[in-house]
Amino acid sequence: MELNKYLNESQDPKTVEKVLKKINELLTREEKVEYVAVQKKPAVNFSPDSVALTNKRIIFCRPKTFGLSMDFQDFLWKEIADCHIKEGILGATFTAKKVKGGGIISMDYLPKAQARLLYRYAQEREEEMEEYRRQRELENSRARAGGGITVHTSNDRNEETEKQNDPLENLKKLKQLLEQDLISQEEFENKKGEILSKL
């Protein structure tokens, strides 16, 4: 285990080593730890809490019984709707909000440099997950709109072909997709241009 790559923002080496040892036992296939931030309370900091970010999830690590055991709370990136940091005099608070139920989990007294890196990494994952959720919604909408397998007679096919070739019908469908936020304004304009060019 290469510890130094996790100690760039003055993390406590002993805490990071202990956390990584435990977290590595929990990792799934192709999951790897990207960053670890360690709490730094102003007074007693005997067994600090920490946040580990992997390429698949956020893991909040909270030692119990003087560091002899540890509570883990983890959330897949696709379960996270939003992450924030709030900086104060004695450090920063990192907050993650869940998609379903809107539950919030946070950790305070994180050194500001570490909290900023947590936030930056979380924002990158959020963007990826936003695109993933958008694609899923688009697929679900297509399926609801009749993307399944259907059997047509030759008359049905002729009517269907005429409908598909009708520019006004296609523009209406395209407008609905835009209004439902299933396509971007740019995608709408491009497709609209294609349809109008065939007139």
C-alpha positions as CSV (number, residue, x, y, z in Angstrom):
1,M,0.0,0.0,0.0
2,E,1.5,3.3,-1.1
3,L,0.7,5.6,1.8
4,N,2.5,8.8,0.6
5,K,0.0,9.5,-2.2
6,Y,-2.7,10.0,0.5
7,L,-0.6,12.4,2.7
8,N,-0.3,15.4,0.4
9,E,-2.5,17.8,2.5
10,S,-0.9,17.0,6.0
11,Q,-3.1,14.1,6.8
12,D,-2.2,12.2,9.9
13,P,-0.2,9.2,8.6
14,K,-1.2,6.8,11.4
15,T,-4.9,7.5,10.9
16,V,-4.7,7.2,7.1
17,E,-2.8,3.9,7.4
18,K,-5.4,2.5,9.8
19,V,-8.3,3.7,7.7
20,L,-6.8,2.4,4.4
21,K,-6.1,-1.0,6.0
22,K,-9.8,-1.4,7.0
23,I,-11.2,0.1,3.8
24,N,-9.1,-2.0,1.5
25,E,-10.9,-5.1,3.0
26,L,-14.3,-3.5,2.0
27,L,-13.4,-2.6,-1.6
28,T,-15.3,-4.3,-4.4
29,R,-13.6,-5.5,-7.7
30,E,-12.1,-2.6,-9.6
31,E,-12.8,-0.2,-6.8
32,K,-9.9,1.9,-5.6
33,V,-9.4,4.6,-2.9
34,E,-8.8,8.0,-4.5
35,Y,-8.6,10.3,-1.5
36,V,-8.7,10.3,2.3
37,A,-9.4,13.4,4.4
38,V,-8.8,13.2,8.1
39,Q,-10.6,15.3,10.8
40,K,-8.5,17.7,12.9
41,K,-10.4,18.8,16.0
42,P,-8.9,21.8,17.9
43,A,-8.6,20.0,21.3
44,V,-8.5,16.3,21.6
45,N,-7.9,14.5,18.4
46,F,-7.0,11.0,19.7
47,S,-9.0,9.0,17.2
48,P,-10.2,11.3,14.4
49,D,-13.0,10.6,11.9
50,S,-12.2,10.5,8.2
51,V,-13.8,10.5,4.8
52,A,-12.5,8.2,2.0
53,L,-13.5,8.7,-1.6
54,T,-13.3,5.8,-4.0
55,N,-14.1,5.7,-7.7
56,K,-17.5,4.1,-6.7
57,R,-18.5,5.6,-3.4
58,I,-18.0,7.9,-0.4
59,I,-17.1,6.2,2.9
60,F,-17.5,8.0,6.2
61,C,-15.2,6.3,8.8
62,R,-15.9,7.0,12.5
63,P,-13.7,5.2,15.1
64,K,-15.4,3.9,18.3
65,T,-14.1,2.7,21.6
66,F,-10.9,4.7,21.4
67,G,-10.1,3.5,17.9
68,L,-10.5,-0.2,18.6
69,S,-13.5,-0.5,16.3
70,M,-14.9,1.6,13.5
71,D,-18.3,2.5,12.0
72,F,-18.5,2.8,8.3
73,Q,-21.3,4.6,6.4
74,D,-20.9,4.4,2.7
75,F,-22.9,5.8,-0.3
76,L,-22.6,4.9,-3.9
77,W,-22.0,8.0,-6.1
78,K,-25.2,7.4,-7.9
79,E,-27.0,7.8,-4.5
80,I,-25.5,11.2,-3.9
81,A,-27.4,14.2,-5.2
82,D,-25.2,17.0,-4.0
83,C,-22.0,17.7,-2.0
84,H,-21.0,21.0,-0.3
85,I,-18.3,22.4,1.9
86,K,-18.6,25.2,4.4
87,E,-15.4,26.7,5.6
88,G,-15.1,28.1,9.1
89,I,-12.3,29.4,11.4
90,L,-11.4,25.9,12.7
91,G,-11.7,24.0,9.4
92,A,-14.4,23.0,7.0
93,T,-17.5,20.8,7.0
94,F,-18.1,18.5,4.1
95,T,-21.7,17.5,3.5
96,A,-23.2,15.0,1.1
97,K,-27.0,14.9,0.3
98,K,-28.7,11.7,-0.8
99,V,-30.9,11.5,-3.9
100,K,-33.7,9.5,-2.3
101,G,-35.1,10.8,0.9
102,G,-32.8,13.8,0.9
103,G,-30.9,12.5,3.9
104,I,-27.7,14.5,4.7
105,I,-24.4,13.2,6.1
106,S,-21.6,15.4,7.1
107,M,-18.2,15.6,8.7
108,D,-16.8,18.7,10.4
109,Y,-13.3,19.9,11.5
110,L,-11.7,18.9,8.2
111,P,-8.6,20.9,7.2
112,K,-9.7,23.3,4.5
113,A,-7.2,22.0,1.9
114,Q,-8.5,18.5,2.4
115,A,-12.1,19.6,2.3
116,R,-11.5,21.5,-1.0
117,L,-10.1,18.4,-2.6
118,L,-12.9,16.2,-1.3
119,Y,-15.3,18.8,-2.8
120,R,-13.5,18.9,-6.1
121,Y,-13.4,15.1,-6.5
122,A,-17.1,14.9,-5.4
123,Q,-18.1,17.5,-8.0
124,E,-16.4,15.4,-10.8
125,R,-18.3,12.3,-9.7
126,E,-21.5,14.2,-9.4
127,E,-21.2,15.4,-13.0
128,E,-20.6,11.8,-14.1
129,M,-23.6,10.6,-12.1
130,E,-25.9,13.4,-13.4
131,E,-25.1,12.3,-16.9
132,Y,-25.7,8.6,-15.9
133,R,-29.1,9.6,-14.4
134,R,-30.0,11.6,-17.4
135,Q,-29.2,8.7,-19.7
136,R,-31.2,6.3,-17.5
137,E,-34.2,8.6,-17.6
138,L,-34.0,9.0,-21.3
139,E,-33.9,5.2,-21.7
140,N,-36.9,4.8,-19.4
141,S,-38.8,7.5,-21.3
142,R,-38.1,5.8,-24.6
143,A,-39.3,2.5,-23.1
144,R,-42.5,4.1,-21.8
145,A,-43.0,5.7,-25.1
146,G,-43.1,2.3,-26.8
147,G,-39.5,1.3,-27.2
148,G,-40.5,-2.3,-26.7
149,I,-41.0,-5.0,-29.3
150,T,-44.3,-4.6,-31.3
151,V,-45.7,-6.6,-34.1
152,H,-47.1,-4.7,-37.1
153,T,-49.2,-5.6,-40.1
154,S,-48.2,-4.1,-43.4
155,N,-50.9,-1.4,-43.2
156,D,-49.7,-0.5,-39.7
157,R,-46.1,-0.3,-41.0
158,N,-47.2,2.1,-43.8
159,E,-49.0,4.3,-41.4
160,E,-46.1,4.1,-38.9
161,T,-43.6,5.0,-41.7
162,E,-45.7,8.0,-42.7
163,K,-45.9,9.1,-39.1
164,Q,-42.1,8.8,-38.7
165,N,-41.5,10.7,-41.9
166,D,-43.9,13.5,-40.9
167,P,-41.7,16.5,-39.9
168,L,-44.4,18.1,-37.8
169,E,-44.8,14.9,-35.7
170,N,-41.1,14.6,-35.3
171,L,-40.8,18.3,-34.2
172,K,-43.6,17.7,-31.6
173,K,-41.8,14.7,-30.2
174,L,-38.6,16.6,-30.1
175,K,-40.2,19.5,-28.3
176,Q,-41.7,17.1,-25.7
177,L,-38.2,15.6,-25.1
178,L,-36.8,19.1,-24.5
179,E,-39.7,20.1,-22.2
180,Q,-39.1,16.9,-20.1
181,D,-35.4,17.8,-19.9
182,L,-34.5,14.5,-21.7
183,I,-32.4,16.3,-24.3
184,S,-30.4,19.5,-24.0
185,Q,-31.2,22.7,-25.9
186,E,-28.2,22.1,-28.1
187,E,-29.4,18.6,-29.0
188,F,-32.9,20.0,-29.7
189,E,-31.5,22.7,-32.1
190,N,-29.3,20.2,-33.9
191,K,-32.1,17.7,-34.4
192,K,-34.6,20.4,-35.3
193,G,-32.1,21.6,-38.0
194,E,-31.9,18.1,-39.4
195,I,-35.7,17.7,-39.6
196,L,-36.2,21.2,-41.2
197,S,-33.5,20.5,-43.8
198,K,-35.5,17.6,-45.1
199,L,-38.5,19.8,-45.9
